[in-house]
């Protein structure tokens, strides 16, 4: 059974309380009696807690609030399975980053090829040719010489071929990247299955919907800034940290792939130079891959 989706900002304002009267665990907003989420022993293994988030660090912090306290211990086999699934997800992440590097070069090549084709032809008069010969430099040759891309038709055809090759390469990148996203989603499902059998609550990490209201998506004025939690070293890390990291890695890669897909499907001969520049920049900085989360994840591998 799936619970109502709760935004991570709200969870960060909650504290975990044991309700002895009802025999439940309540997550109550601090300073109020408002219960954001309530669960009990009878729901163990039957409830999937849904959290809406748009930030990986905040998601992990909020999830740890929900999962803190005494929980039934997982079997050693289940723990090993969760750790193995986490390592598999890191392998997929490494492959995705390799693909992203190649895709970045292809996008730059597409940009260069398209910008070249947009250059106006340069016509030379006899007077201009005499001036060039009298003041010939390597830089002038690059603009007006025999190898000048401005006037050489064969070079123009070569760039068209390069443009087509980059376009095909980017579409192939999407196919490969999508396969990795699918594999990561399967790993998350396996991880959820491994934790659902014995855990009080299983965490389902999902990106906040695009139409979420600004009030829900933005932190309140009084909310404290969220810094990344400091996980224990690999030998001491709990299965919770491994399971959460698997979900967060999948979420980050899925969002990054969605951005790359929008970029590639937007490419055409009419796209402006400014748009191409912004596409290349966004692809290279990978805005959906959180560096703090990545460092935490790799520490769990060591």
C-alpha positions as CSV (number, residue, x, y, z in Angstrom):
1,X,0.0,0.0,0.0
2,X,1.3,3.4,-0.9
3,X,1.0,6.3,1.5
4,X,0.2,9.9,0.5
5,X,3.3,11.7,-0.9
6,X,4.8,14.1,1.5
7,X,7.2,16.9,0.5
8,X,10.7,16.6,2.0
9,X,10.6,20.2,3.2
10,X,7.7,19.3,5.5
11,X,9.5,16.2,6.8
12,X,12.6,18.2,7.8
13,X,10.4,20.2,10.2
14,X,9.1,17.1,11.9
15,X,10.3,15.0,14.8
16,X,9.7,11.3,15.5
17,X,7.5,10.6,18.5
18,X,6.2,7.4,20.0
19,X,2.5,7.6,20.6
20,X,1.9,5.2,23.4
21,X,-1.9,5.8,23.5
22,X,-2.3,4.6,19.9
23,X,0.7,2.3,19.7
24,X,2.0,4.2,16.7
25,X,5.1,6.1,15.5
26,X,4.1,9.7,14.7
27,X,6.1,12.3,12.8
28,X,4.9,15.6,14.2
29,X,5.8,19.1,13.0
30,X,7.9,20.8,15.6
31,X,6.1,23.2,17.8
32,X,2.7,21.9,16.8
33,X,0.5,18.8,17.2
34,X,0.2,18.4,13.5
35,X,1.0,14.8,12.4
36,X,2.6,14.6,9.0
37,X,2.8,10.8,9.0
38,X,1.8,8.0,11.3
39,X,2.5,4.3,11.1
40,X,2.3,1.3,13.4
41,X,3.6,-2.2,13.8
42,X,0.6,-3.7,11.9
43,X,1.7,-1.8,8.8
44,X,5.2,-3.2,8.8
45,X,6.0,-4.7,5.4
46,X,2.8,-3.3,3.9
47,X,3.3,0.5,3.6
48,X,5.5,2.3,1.1
49,X,6.3,5.8,2.3
50,X,6.4,8.3,-0.6
51,X,8.5,11.4,-0.5
52,X,8.5,14.2,-3.0
53,X,11.8,15.9,-3.5
54,X,13.8,17.9,-6.0
55,X,17.2,17.7,-4.1
56,X,19.2,14.6,-3.4
57,X,20.8,15.9,-0.2
58,X,17.5,17.1,1.3
59,X,15.9,13.8,0.3
60,X,18.5,11.7,2.2
61,X,18.3,13.9,5.3
62,X,14.5,13.7,5.3
63,X,14.5,9.9,4.7
64,X,16.9,9.4,7.6
65,X,14.4,11.2,9.9
66,X,11.6,8.8,8.8
67,X,13.8,5.7,9.2
68,X,15.5,6.6,12.5
69,X,14.7,4.6,15.6
70,X,14.6,0.9,16.4
71,X,13.8,-1.2,13.4
72,X,13.8,-5.0,12.8
73,X,17.2,-6.1,11.8
74,X,17.7,-7.4,8.3
75,X,19.1,-10.8,7.8
76,X,22.8,-11.0,6.8
77,X,21.7,-12.3,3.3
78,X,19.4,-9.3,2.8
79,X,22.2,-6.9,3.9
80,X,24.6,-8.4,1.5
81,X,22.1,-8.2,-1.3
82,X,21.4,-4.5,-0.6
83,X,25.1,-3.7,-0.6
84,X,25.6,-5.7,-3.8
85,X,22.7,-3.8,-5.4
86,X,24.3,-0.5,-4.3
87,X,27.6,-1.5,-5.8
88,X,25.8,-2.4,-9.1
89,X,24.2,1.0,-9.1
90,X,27.5,2.7,-8.7
91,X,28.8,0.7,-11.7
92,X,25.9,1.9,-13.8
93,X,26.5,5.4,-12.6
94,X,30.2,5.2,-13.7
95,X,29.0,4.0,-17.1
96,X,26.5,6.8,-17.4
97,X,29.2,9.4,-16.6
98,X,31.5,7.9,-19.3
99,X,28.7,8.1,-21.8
100,X,28.0,11.7,-20.7
101,X,31.6,12.7,-21.4
102,X,31.4,11.2,-24.9
103,X,28.0,12.9,-25.4
104,X,29.5,16.3,-24.3
105,X,32.2,16.0,-27.0
106,X,29.6,15.1,-29.6
107,X,27.5,18.1,-28.6
108,X,30.5,20.4,-28.9
109,X,31.2,18.9,-32.3
110,X,27.6,19.5,-33.4
111,X,27.9,23.1,-32.3
112,X,31.2,23.6,-34.1
113,X,29.9,22.1,-37.3
114,X,26.7,24.1,-37.3
115,X,28.5,27.4,-36.5
116,X,30.9,26.7,-39.4
117,X,28.0,26.3,-41.8
118,X,26.5,29.5,-40.7
119,X,29.6,31.5,-41.6
120,X,29.0,33.8,-44.6
121,X,31.3,33.3,-47.6
122,X,34.2,35.7,-47.9
123,X,34.7,37.2,-51.4
124,X,38.1,38.5,-52.3
125,X,38.8,41.2,-54.9
126,X,42.2,41.6,-56.7
127,X,43.1,44.4,-54.4
128,X,42.4,42.3,-51.3
129,X,44.5,39.5,-52.6
130,X,47.4,41.8,-53.2
131,X,47.1,43.1,-49.6
132,X,47.0,39.6,-48.2
133,X,50.1,38.5,-50.1
134,X,51.9,41.6,-49.0
135,X,51.0,41.0,-45.3
136,X,50.6,37.2,-45.3
137,X,50.5,35.7,-41.8
138,X,49.3,32.3,-40.5
139,X,46.2,34.0,-39.0
140,X,45.3,35.5,-42.4
141,X,45.8,32.2,-44.1
142,X,43.3,30.6,-41.7
143,X,40.7,33.1,-42.9
144,X,41.6,33.6,-46.6
145,X,44.1,30.9,-47.6
146,X,43.5,27.6,-49.4
147,X,42.6,25.8,-46.2
148,X,40.2,28.5,-45.2
149,X,36.9,27.0,-44.0
150,X,35.2,30.2,-45.0
151,X,35.5,29.5,-48.8
152,X,36.4,25.9,-49.2
153,X,33.4,24.0,-50.5
154,X,34.9,20.6,-49.7
155,X,35.4,21.6,-46.1
156,X,31.8,22.7,-45.9
157,X,30.7,19.2,-47.1
158,X,33.1,17.6,-44.6
159,X,31.4,19.7,-41.8
160,X,28.0,18.6,-42.9
161,X,29.1,15.0,-42.6
162,X,30.6,15.8,-39.2
163,X,27.3,17.4,-38.2
164,X,25.3,14.3,-39.2
165,X,27.8,12.0,-37.4
166,X,27.5,14.0,-34.2
167,X,23.7,14.0,-34.5
168,X,23.7,10.2,-34.9
169,X,26.1,9.8,-32.1
170,X,23.9,11.8,-29.7
171,X,20.9,9.8,-30.6
172,X,22.8,6.6,-29.9
173,X,23.9,8.1,-26.6
174,X,20.3,8.5,-25.6
175,X,19.6,4.8,-26.4
176,X,22.5,3.7,-24.3
177,X,21.8,6.1,-21.4
178,X,18.1,5.1,-21.4
179,X,19.2,1.5,-20.9
180,X,21.3,2.5,-17.9
181,X,18.4,4.4,-16.4
182,X,16.2,1.3,-16.8
183,X,18.8,-0.9,-15.2
184,X,19.0,1.5,-12.2
185,X,15.3,1.5,-11.8
186,X,15.3,-2.3,-11.7
187,X,18.0,-2.1,-9.0
188,X,15.9,0.3,-7.0
189,X,12.9,-2.1,-7.2
190,X,15.1,-5.0,-6.0
191,X,16.4,-2.9,-3.1
192,X,12.9,-1.9,-2.1
193,X,11.9,-5.6,-2.2
194,X,14.9,-6.5,0.0
195,X,14.0,-3.9,2.6
196,X,10.2,-4.1,2.4
197,X,10.0,-7.6,4.0
198,X,11.3,-6.6,7.4
199,X,11.5,-2.8,7.5
200,X,8.9,-0.7,9.3
201,X,8.7,1.6,6.2
202,X,10.2,1.3,2.7
203,X,11.3,4.6,1.1
204,X,10.2,5.4,-2.4
205,X,12.3,8.3,-3.7
206,X,10.7,10.2,-6.6
207,X,11.3,13.6,-8.1
208,X,8.9,16.3,-7.2
209,X,6.3,16.9,-10.0
210,X,6.9,19.7,-12.3
211,X,3.6,21.3,-11.5
212,X,4.3,21.5,-7.8
213,X,3.4,24.8,-6.3
214,X,6.2,27.2,-5.5
215,X,5.2,27.2,-1.8
216,X,5.7,23.5,-1.6
217,X,8.9,23.3,-3.6
218,X,10.6,26.3,-2.0
219,X,12.0,26.2,1.6
220,X,10.3,28.4,4.2
221,X,11.9,31.5,5.5
222,X,12.5,29.8,8.9
223,X,13.9,26.6,7.6
224,X,17.5,25.8,8.4
225,X,19.8,25.0,5.5
226,X,20.3,21.3,5.0
227,X,23.9,20.1,4.9
228,X,24.7,16.5,3.7
229,X,24.6,14.0,6.5
230,X,27.9,12.3,7.2
231,X,27.6,8.6,6.6
232,X,29.8,6.1,8.4
233,X,32.7,4.4,6.8
234,X,31.8,1.4,4.6
235,X,32.5,-1.1,7.3
236,X,30.0,0.6,9.6
237,X,27.4,1.9,7.2
238,X,23.9,0.6,7.8
239,X,21.9,-1.1,5.1
240,X,19.6,2.0,5.2
241,X,22.4,4.2,3.8
242,X,23.1,1.8,1.0
243,X,19.4,1.4,0.1
244,X,18.8,5.2,0.2
245,X,21.9,5.9,-1.9
246,X,20.7,3.4,-4.5
247,X,17.4,5.2,-4.8
248,X,19.1,8.7,-4.9
249,X,21.6,7.6,-7.5
250,X,18.8,6.4,-9.7
251,X,16.9,9.7,-9.2
252,X,19.8,11.8,-10.1
253,X,20.7,9.8,-13.2
254,X,17.0,9.8,-14.3
255,X,16.8,13.6,-14.1
256,X,20.1,14.0,-15.9
257,X,19.0,11.8,-18.7
258,X,15.8,13.7,-19.0
259,X,17.7,16.9,-19.4
260,X,20.0,15.3,-22.0
261,X,17.1,14.0,-23.9
262,X,15.5,17.4,-24.1
263,X,18.7,18.9,-25.4
264,X,19.2,16.2,-28.1
265,X,15.6,16.4,-29.3
266,X,15.9,20.2,-29.5
267,X,18.8,20.1,-32.0
268,X,18.1,21.3,-35.5
269,X,19.6,23.7,-38.1
270,X,17.4,26.5,-36.7
271,X,18.6,26.4,-33.1
272,X,20.4,29.7,-32.2
273,X,24.0,30.0,-31.2
274,X,23.0,31.2,-27.7
275,X,20.9,28.0,-27.2
276,X,23.7,25.8,-28.4
277,X,26.1,27.5,-26.0
278,X,23.7,27.0,-23.1
279,X,23.1,23.3,-24.1
280,X,26.8,22.6,-24.0
281,X,27.2,24.4,-20.7
282,X,24.3,22.5,-19.0
283,X,25.5,19.2,-20.4
284,X,29.1,19.7,-19.1
285,X,28.2,20.9,-15.6
286,X,25.6,18.1,-15.0
287,X,23.3,20.1,-12.7
288,X,21.3,17.0,-11.5
289,X,24.4,15.1,-10.2
290,X,25.0,16.3,-6.7
291,X,28.7,16.4,-5.9
292,X,28.2,16.0,-2.1
293,X,26.0,12.9,-2.6
294,X,28.6,11.5,-5.0
295,X,31.4,11.8,-2.5
296,X,29.2,10.2,0.1
297,X,28.4,7.3,-2.2
298,X,32.0,6.6,-3.2
299,X,33.0,6.6,0.5
300,X,30.6,3.7,1.0
301,X,32.4,1.8,-1.7
302,X,35.8,2.1,-0.1
